[in-house]
Amino acid sequence: NDFIFPAMSANGVMHPGQPISHDTIQKWINESTASAGILGNFSTHCFHHGGTQYSFMFAPMGQQWTLAKVWWWGGWAEGKHI
């Protein structure tokens, strides 16, 4: 139960054993995109397995992922569920 972004109360006290709520993350995404002038609806799904398309298609030669690794990372490989 060691979270990268633990929950934080309104007075700034961190709670390392508790994750940030989905609603809080969604609020931050909405505020960030609106502040940046980015139109559209974005969700946590956009970040769930981020970087996969880059790693498969655009990473420098020798660093690109195989399709098998993409399947594994996405939880689509047989017997693998993230």
C-alpha positions as CSV (number, residue, x, y, z in Angstrom):
1,N,0.0,0.0,0.0
2,D,2.7,2.4,-1.0
3,F,1.2,4.9,-3.5
4,I,3.1,7.3,-5.7
5,F,0.3,9.9,-5.2
6,P,-1.2,9.2,-1.8
7,A,-4.4,10.8,-0.6
8,M,-4.1,14.3,1.0
9,S,-6.6,15.9,3.3
10,A,-7.7,19.5,2.8
11,N,-5.3,20.7,5.4
12,G,-2.3,19.2,3.5
13,V,-1.8,16.1,5.6
14,M,-0.7,13.1,3.5
15,H,-2.2,9.7,4.0
16,P,0.4,7.3,2.6
17,G,-1.8,4.2,2.9
18,Q,-4.7,5.6,0.9
19,P,-4.8,6.3,-2.8
20,I,-6.1,9.5,-4.3
21,S,-9.7,9.1,-5.3
22,H,-10.8,8.8,-8.9
23,D,-12.9,11.9,-8.6
24,T,-9.9,13.9,-7.4
25,I,-7.7,12.8,-10.3
26,Q,-10.6,13.5,-12.8
27,K,-10.9,17.0,-11.3
28,W,-7.2,17.6,-11.8
29,I,-7.4,16.4,-15.4
30,N,-10.3,18.7,-16.1
31,E,-8.7,21.7,-14.5
32,S,-5.4,21.1,-16.3
33,T,-6.8,20.7,-19.8
34,A,-9.1,23.7,-19.3
35,S,-6.3,25.8,-18.1
36,A,-4.2,24.8,-21.1
37,G,-7.0,25.7,-23.4
38,I,-7.3,22.0,-24.6
39,L,-10.8,21.3,-25.6
40,G,-12.4,17.8,-25.2
41,N,-13.2,15.3,-22.6
42,F,-10.3,13.4,-21.1
43,S,-10.3,10.6,-18.6
44,T,-7.9,8.6,-16.6
45,H,-8.1,6.0,-19.3
46,C,-5.9,8.3,-21.4
47,F,-3.1,7.6,-18.9
48,H,-3.8,4.0,-17.9
49,H,-1.2,2.4,-20.2
50,G,0.3,5.5,-21.6
51,G,3.3,5.4,-23.9
52,T,2.4,2.1,-25.6
53,Q,1.7,3.6,-29.0
54,Y,5.0,5.6,-28.8
55,S,6.9,2.6,-27.6
56,F,5.6,0.4,-30.5
57,M,5.7,3.0,-33.3
58,F,7.9,5.9,-32.6
59,A,10.6,4.9,-30.2
60,P,14.2,5.0,-31.5
61,M,15.3,1.8,-33.3
62,G,16.4,-0.8,-30.8
63,Q,14.0,0.6,-28.2
64,Q,10.7,-0.2,-29.9
65,W,8.4,-2.7,-28.3
66,T,7.3,-5.8,-30.0
67,L,3.6,-6.4,-30.6
68,A,3.9,-9.3,-28.0
69,K,5.1,-6.8,-25.4
70,V,2.3,-4.4,-26.3
71,W,-0.2,-7.2,-25.8
72,W,1.4,-8.1,-22.4
73,W,1.4,-4.4,-21.3
74,G,-2.2,-3.9,-22.2
75,G,-3.3,-7.1,-20.5
76,W,-4.3,-8.7,-23.7
77,A,-1.7,-11.5,-23.7
78,E,-3.0,-14.9,-22.8
79,G,-2.8,-15.5,-19.1
80,K,-1.8,-11.8,-18.4
81,H,-4.0,-9.3,-16.8
82,I,-2.7,-6.1,-15.3
